[in-house]
Amino acid sequence: MKILITGGAGMVGSHAAEHFANKGCEVLVYDNLMRSKIFGVDKKSVEYNWNFLKQFRNIQLVKADIRDRKILEATFKKFKPDAVVHAAGQPGVGFSLADPCEDASINAVGSLNVVEALRQANPKAALVYCSTNKVYGDNVNRYPILEKKTRYVFRTIKGVPETCSIDHCGHTPYGVSKLTGDLYVQDAAQSFGLRTGVFRMSCTYGTRQFGFEDQGWIAWFAIRFIQGKPLTIYGDGKQVRDVLWVGDLVNAFDKFILSKDPSVVLNIGGGPDNTLSLLELIGLLEDITGRSVKVGFDDWRKFDQKVYISDIAKVKRSLQWKPTVVPREGVTRIVEWIEQNKKLFR
């Protein structure tokens, strides 16, 4: 099987590439290596993953931008993938507020380019789209919540379902651009018959994740602890996310690609059994590392969701899948990886 992965040097993309390469698939990784630039950081980040993937003889690396239609379409036509994991994207809310046009060009137009390139190269291929819970925007905050000592909890539901409205709410430009890509992929199934899996992801975390303050919060907190540097929490720290180990996410992608399921839209995350608040993560890191750091507080971020927990009943039923890595185990793995690679974060 031939698998093409856009954004293949990112945390999700590189783990997907490793997974499929280890299965003996022929893999093409397509990435422009601009993650650090997006977050205004001079040092390299995903270049580490790019070089990590060079050890696999069955992985081909193409450095290019999904907005360059000529190169993108030529690459797809030459490789003719049996499946595509579209993980390329601009993942920062802050960046989208600072430059919404650039955000839209990457997430919305770039995603349409990927759809069209695949449709021309192999319309029978499966397409996995890495969407986000941010497509629901501020509507998530309309579910009643209770405040407890270290977290907020939903009062009337266990998790947000796929039927949650995407309309009449604030999203931030990031939520809008990712939703646009989400809808383009859904429409490709309806209008052109592509078999598509839209995965609306909650917080995914894992090794080889280069977390920044605006994105990748579990890795960012862990890096700060290892470095002994202060942390800033925006809000009160009781905001909660369900967290999913990257290997579990990639297994879900694999199951969809190999299935005969029609096109689907699936919420995916750790679900109600795998959740953390910011304050709880700090406590967990203190316990795992035996260290503490100075923690400061600042204003809430625009349209932040106080609680987001995925209802994963549909994906569990549809793909016969479930999370296998609990938060303590996953966070411990991240801490150990950062400890072993301190020089990457200097």
Buried (B, 14 or more C-beta within 10 A) or exposed (E): BBBBBBBBBBBBBBBBBBBBBEEEBBBBBBBBBBBBEBBEEEEBBBBBBBEBBEEBEBBBBBEBBBBBBEBBBBBBEEBEBBBBBBBBBBBBBBBBBEBBEBBBBBBBBBBBBBBBBBBEBBEEBBBBBBBBBBBBBBBBBEBEBEEEEBBBBBEEBBBBBBEBEBEEBEBBBBBBBBBBBBBBBBBBBEEEEBBBBBBBBBBBBBBBBBBBBBBBBBBBBBBBBBBEEEBEBBBBBBBBBBBBBBBBBBBBBBBBBEBEBEBBBBBBBBBBEBBBBBBBBBBBBEEBBEEEBEBEEEEEBEBBBBBBBBBBBBBBEBBEBBBEBBBEEBBBBBBEBBEEEEEBBE
